[in-house]
Amino acid sequence: MTVQQEATAGGAAGAGRAGESLEVWIDQDLCTGDGICVQYAPEVFELDIDGLAYVKSPEDELLVEPGATTPVPLPLLQDVVDSAKECPGDCIHVRRVSDGVEVYGPDAE
């Protein structure tokens, strides 16, 4: 079982602020391919053959569809947040699943 599968298996796992579930996606149009996100959270992000970063499913599959999202596992929340903060392309978006509001990333309130 991957870290993502363990974190999303039940209970408050995968939760963000105030126990809310979060998801992350990458805007490949803005991705610079630096791979900082992969360094912070290789369980969540991966560089594809095109040199751009993508999110991975809880089953560790690369999600290459534009706008594809994946749950943010609670144990990796800080790593995902750091990825969004350090990303030179400002292309990593973390939002609440319940209402779609971005909580980390370039469009965060």
CNS distance restraints for C-alpha pairs under 8 A (distance, minus, plus):
assign (resid   1 and name CA) (resid   5 and name CA) 5.97 0.50 0.50
assign (resid   1 and name CA) (resid   6 and name CA) 6.50 0.50 0.50
assign (resid   2 and name CA) (resid   6 and name CA) 6.28 0.50 0.50
assign (resid   2 and name CA) (resid  43 and name CA) 7.95 0.50 0.50
assign (resid   2 and name CA) (resid  58 and name CA) 7.06 0.50 0.50
assign (resid   2 and name CA) (resid  59 and name CA) 7.06 0.50 0.50
assign (resid   2 and name CA) (resid  60 and name CA) 7.38 0.50 0.50
assign (resid   3 and name CA) (resid   7 and name CA) 6.05 0.50 0.50
assign (resid   3 and name CA) (resid  43 and name CA) 7.07 0.50 0.50
assign (resid   3 and name CA) (resid  58 and name CA) 7.93 0.50 0.50
assign (resid   3 and name CA) (resid  73 and name CA) 7.38 0.50 0.50
assign (resid   4 and name CA) (resid   8 and name CA) 6.05 0.50 0.50
assign (resid   4 and name CA) (resid  43 and name CA) 7.22 0.50 0.50
assign (resid   4 and name CA) (resid  44 and name CA) 7.71 0.50 0.50
assign (resid   4 and name CA) (resid  57 and name CA) 7.99 0.50 0.50
assign (resid   4 and name CA) (resid  58 and name CA) 4.87 0.50 0.50
assign (resid   4 and name CA) (resid  59 and name CA) 7.68 0.50 0.50
assign (resid   4 and name CA) (resid  71 and name CA) 7.64 0.50 0.50
assign (resid   4 and name CA) (resid  72 and name CA) 7.52 0.50 0.50
assign (resid   4 and name CA) (resid  73 and name CA) 5.37 0.50 0.50
assign (resid   5 and name CA) (resid   9 and name CA) 5.81 0.50 0.50
assign (resid   5 and name CA) (resid  58 and name CA) 5.16 0.50 0.50
assign (resid   5 and name CA) (resid  59 and name CA) 6.85 0.50 0.50
assign (resid   7 and name CA) (resid  13 and name CA) 4.82 0.50 0.50
assign (resid   7 and name CA) (resid  14 and name CA) 5.58 0.50 0.50
assign (resid   7 and name CA) (resid  73 and name CA) 4.90 0.50 0.50
assign (resid   7 and name CA) (resid  74 and name CA) 6.13 0.50 0.50
assign (resid   7 and name CA) (resid  75 and name CA) 6.96 0.50 0.50
assign (resid   8 and name CA) (resid  13 and name CA) 5.28 0.50 0.50
assign (resid   8 and name CA) (resid  14 and name CA) 5.33 0.50 0.50
assign (resid   8 and name CA) (resid  58 and name CA) 7.89 0.50 0.50
assign (resid   8 and name CA) (resid  71 and name CA) 7.41 0.50 0.50
assign (resid   8 and name CA) (resid  73 and name CA) 6.26 0.50 0.50
assign (resid   9 and name CA) (resid  13 and name CA) 6.99 0.50 0.50
assign (resid  12 and name CA) (resid  19 and name CA) 6.24 0.50 0.50
assign (resid  12 and name CA) (resid  20 and name CA) 7.93 0.50 0.50
assign (resid  12 and name CA) (resid  21 and name CA) 7.97 0.50 0.50
assign (resid  13 and name CA) (resid  21 and name CA) 7.88 0.50 0.50
assign (resid  13 and name CA) (resid  73 and name CA) 6.48 0.50 0.50
assign (resid  13 and name CA) (resid  74 and name CA) 5.52 0.50 0.50
assign (resid  14 and name CA) (resid  20 and name CA) 7.87 0.50 0.50
assign (resid  14 and name CA) (resid  21 and name CA) 5.38 0.50 0.50
assign (resid  14 and name CA) (resid  22 and name CA) 6.55 0.50 0.50
assign (resid  14 and name CA) (resid  71 and name CA) 6.50 0.50 0.50
assign (resid  14 and name CA) (resid  72 and name CA) 5.43 0.50 0.50
assign (resid  14 and name CA) (resid  73 and name CA) 4.13 0.50 0.50
assign (resid  14 and name CA) (resid  74 and name CA) 4.37 0.50 0.50
assign (resid  14 and name CA) (resid  75 and name CA) 7.84 0.50 0.50
assign (resid  15 and name CA) (resid  19 and name CA) 4.84 0.50 0.50
assign (resid  15 and name CA) (resid  20 and name CA) 4.60 0.50 0.50
assign (resid  15 and name CA) (resid  21 and name CA) 3.93 0.50 0.50
assign (resid  15 and name CA) (resid  22 and name CA) 6.03 0.50 0.50
assign (resid  15 and name CA) (resid  72 and name CA) 7.57 0.50 0.50
assign (resid  15 and name CA) (resid  73 and name CA) 7.24 0.50 0.50
assign (resid  15 and name CA) (resid  74 and name CA) 5.67 0.50 0.50
assign (resid  16 and name CA) (resid  20 and name CA) 4.84 0.50 0.50
assign (resid  16 and name CA) (resid  21 and name CA) 5.47 0.50 0.50
assign (resid  16 and name CA) (resid  22 and name CA) 5.77 0.50 0.50
assign (resid  16 and name CA) (resid  74 and name CA) 6.90 0.50 0.50
assign (resid  16 and name CA) (resid  77 and name CA) 7.43 0.50 0.50
assign (resid  16 and name CA) (resid  96 and name CA) 7.77 0.50 0.50
assign (resid  20 and name CA) (resid  96 and name CA) 6.72 0.50 0.50
assign (resid  20 and name CA) (resid  97 and name CA) 7.57 0.50 0.50
assign (resid  20 and name CA) (resid  98 and name CA) 7.51 0.50 0.50
assign (resid  21 and name CA) (resid  71 and name CA) 7.49 0.50 0.50
assign (resid  21 and name CA) (resid  72 and name CA) 7.50 0.50 0.50
assign (resid  21 and name CA) (resid  96 and name CA) 6.00 0.50 0.50
assign (resid  21 and name CA) (resid  97 and name CA) 5.70 0.50 0.50
assign (resid  21 and name CA) (resid  98 and name CA) 7.36 0.50 0.50
assign (resid  22 and name CA) (resid  71 and name CA) 5.99 0.50 0.50
assign (resid  22 and name CA) (resid  72 and name CA) 5.46 0.50 0.50
assign (resid  22 and name CA) (resid  94 and name CA) 6.62 0.50 0.50
assign (resid  22 and name CA) (resid  95 and name CA) 5.51 0.50 0.50
assign (resid  22 and name CA) (resid  96 and name CA) 4.52 0.50 0.50
assign (resid  22 and name CA) (resid  97 and name CA) 5.36 0.50 0.50
assign (resid  23 and name CA) (resid  69 and name CA) 6.08 0.50 0.50
assign (resid  23 and name CA) (resid  70 and name CA) 5.32 0.50 0.50
assign (resid  23 and name CA) (resid  71 and name CA) 4.26 0.50 0.50
assign (resid  23 and name CA) (resid  72 and name CA) 5.09 0.50 0.50
assign (resid  23 and name CA) (resid  94 and name CA) 5.67 0.50 0.50
assign (resid  23 and name CA) (resid  95 and name CA) 5.55 0.50 0.50
assign (resid  23 and name CA) (resid  96 and name CA) 6.40 0.50 0.50
assign (resid  23 and name CA) (resid  97 and name CA) 6.18 0.50 0.50
assign (resid  24 and name CA) (resid  55 and name CA) 7.51 0.50 0.50
assign (resid  24 and name CA) (resid  69 and name CA) 5.37 0.50 0.50
assign (resid  24 and name CA) (resid  70 and name CA) 5.57 0.50 0.50
assign (resid  24 and name CA) (resid  71 and name CA) 6.42 0.50 0.50
assign (resid  24 and name CA) (resid  72 and name CA) 6.32 0.50 0.50
assign (resid  24 and name CA) (resid  92 and name CA) 7.07 0.50 0.50
assign (resid  24 and name CA) (resid  93 and name CA) 5.52 0.50 0.50
assign (resid  24 and name CA) (resid  94 and name CA) 4.38 0.50 0.50
assign (resid  24 and name CA) (resid  95 and name CA) 6.40 0.50 0.50
assign (resid  25 and name CA) (resid  54 and name CA) 7.64 0.50 0.50
assign (resid  25 and name CA) (resid  55 and name CA) 6.36 0.50 0.50
assign (resid  25 and name CA) (resid  67 and name CA) 6.12 0.50 0.50
assign (resid  25 and name CA) (resid  68 and name CA) 5.95 0.50 0.50
assign (resid  25 and name CA) (resid  69 and name CA) 4.66 0.50 0.50
assign (resid  25 and name CA) (resid  70 and name CA) 6.77 0.50 0.50
assign (resid  25 and name CA) (resid  92 and name CA) 6.01 0.50 0.50
assign (resid  25 and name CA) (resid  93 and name CA) 5.39 0.50 0.50
assign (resid  25 and name CA) (resid  94 and name CA) 6.70 0.50 0.50
assign (resid  26 and name CA) (resid  31 and name CA) 7.58 0.50 0.50
assign (resid  26 and name CA) (resid  53 and name CA) 7.25 0.50 0.50
assign (resid  26 and name CA) (resid  54 and name CA) 6.19 0.50 0.50
assign (resid  26 and name CA) (resid  55 and name CA) 6.92 0.50 0.50
assign (resid  26 and name CA) (resid  67 and name CA) 6.73 0.50 0.50
assign (resid  26 and name CA) (resid  68 and name CA) 7.68 0.50 0.50
assign (resid  26 and name CA) (resid  69 and name CA) 7.93 0.50 0.50
assign (resid  26 and name CA) (resid  91 and name CA) 5.47 0.50 0.50
assign (resid  26 and name CA) (resid  92 and name CA) 4.67 0.50 0.50
assign (resid  26 and name CA) (resid  93 and name CA) 6.18 0.50 0.50
assign (resid  27 and name CA) (resid  31 and name CA) 6.44 0.50 0.50
assign (resid  27 and name CA) (resid  66 and name CA) 7.39 0.50 0.50
assign (resid  27 and name CA) (resid  67 and name CA) 6.68 0.50 0.50
assign (resid  27 and name CA) (resid  91 and name CA) 5.01 0.50 0.50
assign (resid  27 and name CA) (resid  92 and name CA) 6.62 0.50 0.50
assign (resid  27 and name CA) (resid  93 and name CA) 7.87 0.50 0.50
assign (resid  28 and name CA) (resid  52 and name CA) 6.54 0.50 0.50
assign (resid  28 and name CA) (resid  53 and name CA) 7.02 0.50 0.50
assign (resid  28 and name CA) (resid  54 and name CA) 7.56 0.50 0.50
assign (resid  28 and name CA) (resid  66 and name CA) 7.45 0.50 0.50
assign (resid  28 and name CA) (resid  91 and name CA) 7.10 0.50 0.50
assign (resid  30 and name CA) (resid  89 and name CA) 5.47 0.50 0.50
assign (resid  30 and name CA) (resid  90 and name CA) 7.05 0.50 0.50
assign (resid  30 and name CA) (resid  91 and name CA) 5.49 0.50 0.50
assign (resid  31 and name CA) (resid  52 and name CA) 6.12 0.50 0.50
assign (resid  31 and name CA) (resid  53 and name CA) 6.79 0.50 0.50
assign (resid  31 and name CA) (resid  89 and name CA) 5.22 0.50 0.50
assign (resid  31 and name CA) (resid  90 and name CA) 7.60 0.50 0.50
assign (resid  31 and name CA) (resid  91 and name CA) 5.78 0.50 0.50
assign (resid  32 and name CA) (resid  52 and name CA) 6.91 0.50 0.50
assign (resid  32 and name CA) (resid  88 and name CA) 7.04 0.50 0.50
assign (resid  32 and name CA) (resid  89 and name CA) 5.52 0.50 0.50
assign (resid  33 and name CA) (resid  47 and name CA) 7.31 0.50 0.50
assign (resid  33 and name CA) (resid  51 and name CA) 5.46 0.50 0.50
assign (resid  33 and name CA) (resid  52 and name CA) 4.66 0.50 0.50
assign (resid  33 and name CA) (resid  53 and name CA) 6.12 0.50 0.50
assign (resid  34 and name CA) (resid  88 and name CA) 7.69 0.50 0.50
assign (resid  35 and name CA) (resid  39 and name CA) 6.45 0.50 0.50
assign (resid  35 and name CA) (resid  46 and name CA) 7.84 0.50 0.50
assign (resid  35 and name CA) (resid  47 and name CA) 6.72 0.50 0.50
assign (resid  35 and name CA) (resid  53 and name CA) 6.78 0.50 0.50
assign (resid  36 and name CA) (resid  40 and name CA) 6.38 0.50 0.50
assign (resid  36 and name CA) (resid  83 and name CA) 6.52 0.50 0.50
assign (resid  36 and name CA) (resid  86 and name CA) 7.27 0.50 0.50
assign (resid  36 and name CA) (resid  87 and name CA) 6.46 0.50 0.50
assign (resid  37 and name CA) (resid  41 and name CA) 5.96 0.50 0.50
assign (resid  37 and name CA) (resid  42 and name CA) 7.33 0.50 0.50
assign (resid  37 and name CA) (resid  45 and name CA) 6.22 0.50 0.50
assign (resid  37 and name CA) (resid  46 and name CA) 7.96 0.50 0.50
assign (resid  37 and name CA) (resid  53 and name CA) 7.78 0.50 0.50
assign (resid  37 and name CA) (resid  80 and name CA) 7.39 0.50 0.50
assign (resid  37 and name CA) (resid  83 and name CA) 4.66 0.50 0.50
assign (resid  37 and name CA) (resid  84 and name CA) 7.43 0.50 0.50
assign (resid  37 and name CA) (resid  87 and name CA) 6.90 0.50 0.50
assign (resid  38 and name CA) (resid  42 and name CA) 4.50 0.50 0.50
assign (resid  38 and name CA) (resid  43 and name CA) 7.94 0.50 0.50
assign (resid  38 and name CA) (resid  44 and name CA) 7.58 0.50 0.50
assign (resid  38 and name CA) (resid  45 and name CA) 5.09 0.50 0.50
assign (resid  38 and name CA) (resid  46 and name CA) 5.60 0.50 0.50
assign (resid  38 and name CA) (resid  47 and name CA) 7.23 0.50 0.50
assign (resid  38 and name CA) (resid  53 and name CA) 7.76 0.50 0.50
assign (resid  40 and name CA) (resid  79 and name CA) 5.39 0.50 0.50
assign (resid  40 and name CA) (resid  80 and name CA) 7.02 0.50 0.50
assign (resid  40 and name CA) (resid  82 and name CA) 7.22 0.50 0.50
assign (resid  40 and name CA) (resid  83 and name CA) 6.03 0.50 0.50
assign (resid  41 and name CA) (resid  45 and name CA) 6.12 0.50 0.50
assign (resid  41 and name CA) (resid  76 and name CA) 7.07 0.50 0.50
assign (resid  41 and name CA) (resid  79 and name CA) 5.66 0.50 0.50
assign (resid  41 and name CA) (resid  80 and name CA) 6.21 0.50 0.50
assign (resid  41 and name CA) (resid  83 and name CA) 7.47 0.50 0.50
assign (resid  42 and name CA) (resid  46 and name CA) 6.28 0.50 0.50
assign (resid  43 and name CA) (resid  56 and name CA) 7.42 0.50 0.50
assign (resid  43 and name CA) (resid  60 and name CA) 7.44 0.50 0.50
assign (resid  44 and name CA) (resid  55 and name CA) 5.58 0.50 0.50
assign (resid  44 and name CA) (resid  56 and name CA) 5.29 0.50 0.50
assign (resid  44 and name CA) (resid  57 and name CA) 7.55 0.50 0.50
assign (resid  44 and name CA) (resid  60 and name CA) 7.98 0.50 0.50
assign (resid  44 and name CA) (resid  70 and name CA) 7.87 0.50 0.50
assign (resid  44 and name CA) (resid  72 and name CA) 7.76 0.50 0.50
assign (resid  44 and name CA) (resid  80 and name CA) 7.83 0.50 0.50
assign (resid  45 and name CA) (resid  53 and name CA) 6.48 0.50 0.50
assign (resid  45 and name CA) (resid  54 and name CA) 5.62 0.50 0.50
assign (resid  45 and name CA) (resid  55 and name CA) 4.57 0.50 0.50
assign (resid  45 and name CA) (resid  56 and name CA) 5.86 0.50 0.50
assign (resid  46 and name CA) (resid  53 and name CA) 5.43 0.50 0.50
assign (resid  46 and name CA) (resid  54 and name CA) 5.48 0.50 0.50
assign (resid  46 and name CA) (resid  55 and name CA) 6.37 0.50 0.50
assign (resid  46 and name CA) (resid  56 and name CA) 7.00 0.50 0.50
assign (resid  46 and name CA) (resid  62 and name CA) 7.23 0.50 0.50
assign (resid  47 and name CA) (resid  51 and name CA) 5.80 0.50 0.50
assign (resid  47 and name CA) (resid  52 and name CA) 5.32 0.50 0.50
assign (resid  47 and name CA) (resid  53 and name CA) 4.29 0.50 0.50
assign (resid  47 and name CA) (resid  54 and name CA) 6.24 0.50 0.50
assign (resid  48 and name CA) (resid  52 and name CA) 5.75 0.50 0.50
assign (resid  48 and name CA) (resid  53 and name CA) 6.29 0.50 0.50
assign (resid  48 and name CA) (resid  54 and name CA) 7.07 0.50 0.50
assign (resid  54 and name CA) (resid  62 and name CA) 6.67 0.50 0.50
assign (resid  54 and name CA) (resid  63 and name CA) 6.31 0.50 0.50
assign (resid  54 and name CA) (resid  64 and name CA) 6.30 0.50 0.50
assign (resid  55 and name CA) (resid  62 and name CA) 6.24 0.50 0.50
assign (resid  55 and name CA) (resid  63 and name CA) 5.76 0.50 0.50
assign (resid  55 and name CA) (resid  64 and name CA) 7.76 0.50 0.50
assign (resid  55 and name CA) (resid  68 and name CA) 7.37 0.50 0.50
assign (resid  55 and name CA) (resid  69 and name CA) 6.87 0.50 0.50
assign (resid  55 and name CA) (resid  70 and name CA) 6.48 0.50 0.50
assign (resid  56 and name CA) (resid  60 and name CA) 5.39 0.50 0.50
assign (resid  56 and name CA) (resid  61 and name CA) 5.20 0.50 0.50
assign (resid  56 and name CA) (resid  62 and name CA) 4.49 0.50 0.50
assign (resid  56 and name CA) (resid  63 and name CA) 5.46 0.50 0.50
assign (resid  56 and name CA) (resid  70 and name CA) 6.56 0.50 0.50
assign (resid  57 and name CA) (resid  61 and name CA) 5.12 0.50 0.50
assign (resid  57 and name CA) (resid  62 and name CA) 6.48 0.50 0.50
assign (resid  57 and name CA) (resid  63 and name CA) 6.55 0.50 0.50
assign (resid  57 and name CA) (resid  70 and name CA) 5.61 0.50 0.50
assign (resid  57 and name CA) (resid  71 and name CA) 7.77 0.50 0.50
assign (resid  58 and name CA) (resid  70 and name CA) 7.18 0.50 0.50
assign (resid  58 and name CA) (resid  71 and name CA) 7.40 0.50 0.50
assign (resid  63 and name CA) (resid  68 and name CA) 6.11 0.50 0.50
assign (resid  63 and name CA) (resid  69 and name CA) 7.84 0.50 0.50
assign (resid  64 and name CA) (resid  68 and name CA) 6.93 0.50 0.50
assign (resid  72 and name CA) (resid  76 and name CA) 6.89 0.50 0.50
assign (resid  72 and name CA) (resid  77 and name CA) 6.16 0.50 0.50
assign (resid  72 and name CA) (resid  80 and name CA) 7.44 0.50 0.50
assign (resid  73 and name CA) (resid  77 and name CA) 6.16 0.50 0.50
assign (resid  76 and name CA) (resid  80 and name CA) 6.19 0.50 0.50
assign (resid  77 and name CA) (resid  81 and name CA) 6.10 0.50 0.50
assign (resid  78 and name CA) (resid  82 and name CA) 6.00 0.50 0.50
assign (resid  79 and name CA) (resid  83 and name CA) 6.13 0.50 0.50
assign (resid  80 and name CA) (resid  84 and name CA) 6.35 0.50 0.50
assign (resid  81 and name CA) (resid  85 and name CA) 6.23 0.50 0.50
assign (resid  81 and name CA) (resid  94 and name CA) 7.68 0.50 0.50
assign (resid  81 and name CA) (resid 104 and name CA) 6.45 0.50 0.50
assign (resid  81 and name CA) (resid 105 and name CA) 7.94 0.50 0.50
assign (resid  82 and name CA) (resid  86 and name CA) 5.99 0.50 0.50
assign (resid  83 and name CA) (resid  87 and name CA) 5.80 0.50 0.50
assign (resid  83 and name CA) (resid  92 and name CA) 7.45 0.50 0.50
assign (resid  84 and name CA) (resid  90 and name CA) 6.91 0.50 0.50
assign (resid  84 and name CA) (resid  91 and name CA) 7.43 0.50 0.50
assign (resid  84 and name CA) (resid  92 and name CA) 5.01 0.50 0.50
assign (resid  84 and name CA) (resid  93 and name CA) 6.82 0.50 0.50
assign (resid  84 and name CA) (resid  94 and name CA) 7.79 0.50 0.50
assign (resid  84 and name CA) (resid 104 and name CA) 6.72 0.50 0.50
assign (resid  84 and name CA) (resid 105 and name CA) 5.36 0.50 0.50
assign (resid  85 and name CA) (resid  90 and name CA) 7.72 0.50 0.50
assign (resid  85 and name CA) (resid 104 and name CA) 7.71 0.50 0.50
assign (resid  85 and name CA) (resid 105 and name CA) 6.61 0.50 0.50
assign (resid  87 and name CA) (resid  91 and name CA) 6.97 0.50 0.50
assign (resid  87 and name CA) (resid  92 and name CA) 7.14 0.50 0.50
assign (resid  90 and name CA) (resid 105 and name CA) 6.79 0.50 0.50
assign (resid  90 and name CA) (resid 106 and name CA) 5.74 0.50 0.50
assign (resid  91 and name CA) (resid 105 and name CA) 7.36 0.50 0.50
assign (resid  91 and name CA) (resid 106 and name CA) 7.15 0.50 0.50
assign (resid  92 and name CA) (resid 105 and name CA) 5.76 0.50 0.50
assign (resid  92 and name CA) (resid 106 and name CA) 7.55 0.50 0.50
assign (resid  93 and name CA) (resid 102 and name CA) 6.60 0.50 0.50
assign (resid  93 and name CA) (resid 104 and name CA) 6.21 0.50 0.50
assign (resid  93 and name CA) (resid 105 and name CA) 4.75 0.50 0.50
assign (resid  93 and name CA) (resid 106 and name CA) 6.98 0.50 0.50
assign (resid  93 and name CA) (resid 107 and name CA) 7.49 0.50 0.50
assign (resid  94 and name CA) (resid 102 and name CA) 5.57 0.50 0.50
assign (resid  94 and name CA) (resid 103 and name CA) 5.88 0.50 0.50
assign (resid  94 and name CA) (resid 104 and name CA) 5.05 0.50 0.50
assign (resid  94 and name CA) (resid 105 and name CA) 6.18 0.50 0.50
assign (resid  95 and name CA) (resid 100 and name CA) 5.55 0.50 0.50
assign (resid  95 and name CA) (resid 101 and name CA) 5.21 0.50 0.50
assign (resid  95 and name CA) (resid 102 and name CA) 3.91 0.50 0.50
assign (resid  95 and name CA) (resid 103 and name CA) 5.25 0.50 0.50
assign (resid  95 and name CA) (resid 104 and name CA) 6.86 0.50 0.50
assign (resid  96 and name CA) (resid 100 and name CA) 5.12 0.50 0.50
assign (resid  96 and name CA) (resid 101 and name CA) 5.49 0.50 0.50
assign (resid  96 and name CA) (resid 102 and name CA) 6.43 0.50 0.50
assign (resid  96 and name CA) (resid 103 and name CA) 6.90 0.50 0.50
assign (resid  97 and name CA) (resid 101 and name CA) 7.85 0.50 0.50
assign (resid 101 and name CA) (resid 108 and name CA) 7.64 0.50 0.50
assign (resid 102 and name CA) (resid 107 and name CA) 6.18 0.50 0.50
assign (resid 102 and name CA) (resid 108 and name CA) 4.79 0.50 0.50
assign (resid 102 and name CA) (resid 109 and name CA) 7.01 0.50 0.50
assign (resid 103 and name CA) (resid 107 and name CA) 7.94 0.50 0.50
assign (resid 103 and name CA) (resid 108 and name CA) 4.82 0.50 0.50
assign (resid 103 and name CA) (resid 109 and name CA) 6.58 0.50 0.50
assign (resid 104 and name CA) (resid 108 and name CA) 5.10 0.50 0.50
